[in-house]
Amino acid sequence: MNTKIQLTHKFEEIISLENLLLAWQEFVKGKRNKKDVQEFQLRLMDNLIALHNDLATDNYYHGGYHAFNISDPKPRNIHKASVRDRLVHHAIYRLLYPFFDRTFIADSYSCRLDKGTHKALVRFKKFAYAVSKNNSRTCWILKGDIRKFFASIDHDILKNVLIEYVADKKILELLNEVIDSFDRGLPLGNLTSQLLVNIYMNRFDQFIKHKLKVKYYIRYADDFVVFSDNKDYLMDLVGLIDSFLTQELKLTLHPDKLFIKTLNSGLDFLGWVNFPDHRVLRTKTKRRMFKRLRVNSRPESVNSYLGLLSHGNGYKVSRRLPI
């Protein structure tokens, strides 16, 4: 018997002209100077009505993608859908995100409102203090990373997870259309991908919290940490975690990024090397910051990095910024 809460929104709400217009208003922020966005905007209501009619009559088909590479910080292959398809992504996201966000654990921090890296780092520090009894005992941390995260999301498993929450078959068909628009995994670049990977990884989060009863656990996208004062306990967890990811989600732990170490030795997490009483910016992050500032030293860019540095021991680095 399925005891999971069910999405109450209907397909008609997602594809309504009202929702499509609201989705457009959210989508267009910061994109008004883009040529493809301007072309869509020229005949906005005609385009919205045509899109609504295609969705309502089962004649909507997701188009292809424009691929390009970025370095953020490591090379990533981004796939950008058409304006029309991205508008559909936003229309779906507007109604599905608030529902699914309520099903996620508190300590999942990626691509969620009122979460993010800063709050994850604050939580990291809180857990470290709790486990180390205010630095009076050794705090061990298991850190893991999932290999080729977005590319490894299994479509069939994802669709079966969605069925557990979504009763409306038309919504499921629309979600399947978006999922199957990409051959393997999920594309970096779709707004829906951010939500779908969290829905997928929620299975893992629930396993960690409720099956394994892990108290001190944080996940940010494909990175996760577990805190304990017992190294053997963490070593035992590795096999259980690996088995679950492999068997239930068809995901693989990155062998080069899996380790157990003490907090005293410094743990690299979310761009910072974390210690018991402070954190310092990762060397790679520092180099990347100065490289970008050599290209763009506008005040808003400098202020953005000053904000980043304020989250840790960044005073010496901040003195080197072009203020």
Beta strands, then each sheet from edge to edge (+ up, - down):
strand 1: 65-71
strand 2: 75-81
strand 3: 140-145
strand 4: 217-220
strand 5: 223-228
strand 6: 259-262
strand 7: 267-269
strand 8: 272-274
strand 9: 279-281
sheet 1: 1+ 2-
sheet 2: 4+ 5- 3+ 6-
sheet 3: 7+ 8- 9+
end
